[in-house]
Amino acid sequence: MIQRIQSLWLLASAACAAFFGYLPIFTGMFIGGAQKEYSASENLILFTGICIVGGISLANIFFFKNRPRQKMLIVVNILLTIAVFVLQYFLIEALRKELGMASGNWQIAAILPVFIIMFHVFAYKGITHDEALLNSADRMR
């Protein structure tokens, strides 16, 4: 059912993935006073990972007739998002050491993968609720 709440959660997840791809996730300060912002679009692996997460979220909206597949894709997407989140941390830490930054600040966009995971959990619960509703309707027949 495309009008169900899990479609909105999956759409919100895809929107967070798009924002994560383009908003700065880290601002580095160099010794000379120069400042540089880094986003996920500057790293091919990180950008590809977040594009896959967003693409699966969008595609998953249209699998509304196959709820088990939707649930499986949500679990896969949660695992991919966790991998992107961990990869983001290690890439930024390696970049800080490699370029010899004096200091740096994580930006608010760095926590968007947490929201992606949260929206996927909400969508999973919505799908489970739909299955329970359909099972109870089948019992009444």
C-alpha positions in Angstrom: 0.0 0.0 0.0 1.8 3.0 -1.3 -0.1 5.5 0.9 1.0 3.8 4.1 3.3 5.5 6.7 6.3 3.3 5.9 6.4 5.0 2.5 6.9 8.3 4.2 9.7 6.9 6.4 11.5 5.4 3.4 11.2 8.7 1.6 12.6 10.6 4.6 15.4 8.1 4.7 16.2 8.7 1.0 16.1 12.5 1.6 18.6 12.2 4.5 20.9 10.1 2.3 20.7 12.9 -0.4 21.5 15.5 2.2 24.4 13.4 3.6 25.9 13.2 0.1 26.2 16.9 -0.4 26.3 18.7 3.0 29.7 19.0 4.6 30.4 16.4 7.3 33.7 17.7 8.6 35.5 21.1 8.7 39.2 20.9 9.1 41.5 23.7 10.4 45.1 23.7 9.2 48.0 25.2 11.0 48.2 28.2 8.8 44.6 29.1 9.6 43.1 27.7 6.4 39.8 26.0 6.6 38.5 23.2 4.4 35.1 21.5 4.4 34.8 17.9 3.4 31.6 16.2 2.2 30.8 12.6 1.3 30.8 13.6 -2.4 34.6 14.1 -2.2 35.2 10.4 -1.5 34.1 7.9 -4.2 33.5 4.9 -1.9 31.6 7.0 0.7 29.5 8.7 -2.0 28.7 5.4 -3.8 27.7 3.8 -0.5 25.3 6.6 0.4 23.9 6.7 -3.1 23.2 2.9 -2.9 21.5 3.5 0.5 19.3 6.3 -0.9 18.5 4.3 -4.1 17.4 1.2 -2.1 15.2 3.4 0.1 13.5 4.9 -2.9 13.1 1.6 -4.7 11.8 0.0 -1.6 8.8 2.3 -1.6 7.5 0.5 -4.7 7.8 -3.0 -3.3 4.6 -2.5 -1.3 3.1 -5.7 -2.7 5.9 -7.8 -1.4 6.3 -7.0 2.3 8.9 -9.7 3.1 11.1 -8.3 0.4 10.6 -4.8 1.8 11.6 -6.0 5.3 14.7 -7.8 3.9 15.8 -4.7 2.0 15.3 -2.5 5.1 17.6 -4.8 7.1 20.2 -4.8 4.3 19.9 -1.0 4.1 20.4 -0.6 7.9 23.6 -2.7 7.6 24.8 -0.7 4.7 24.1 2.6 6.5 26.1 1.3 9.5 29.0 0.5 7.2 28.8 4.0 5.7 28.7 5.6 9.1 31.8 3.6 10.2 33.6 4.3 6.9 32.9 8.0 7.3 34.6 8.1 10.7 37.7 6.2 9.6 38.1 8.2 6.4 37.9 11.5 8.2 40.3 10.3 10.9 42.8 9.1 8.2 42.4 12.4 6.4 43.1 14.4 9.6 46.3 12.4 10.2 47.4 12.5 6.5 47.0 16.2 6.0 48.2 17.2 9.5 45.2 19.2 10.6 45.5 21.3 13.7 41.9 20.8 14.6 38.6 19.9 13.1 34.9 20.0 13.8 32.3 17.4 12.9 29.3 19.1 11.2 25.6 18.3 11.8 25.4 16.3 8.6 27.7 13.7 10.0 24.9 12.3 12.1 22.4 11.9 9.3 23.2 8.1 9.0 21.7 7.8 12.5 18.5 9.3 11.2 18.5 7.1 8.2 18.7 4.0 10.5 16.0 5.4 12.7 13.7 6.0 9.7 14.3 2.5 8.5 13.4 1.1 11.9 10.1 3.1 11.8 9.4 1.8 8.3 10.1 -1.8 9.4 7.6 -1.3 12.3 5.0 0.1 9.9 5.4 -2.9 7.6 5.1 -5.3 10.6 2.0 -3.4 11.7 0.5 -3.8 8.2 1.2 -7.5 8.2 -0.5 -7.9 11.6 -3.5 -5.9 10.3 -3.9 -8.1 7.3 -3.5 -11.3 9.3 -6.3 -10.1 11.7 -8.5 -9.3 8.7 -7.9 -12.8 7.3 -8.9 -14.4 10.6 -12.2 -12.5 10.6 -13.2 -13.9 7.2 
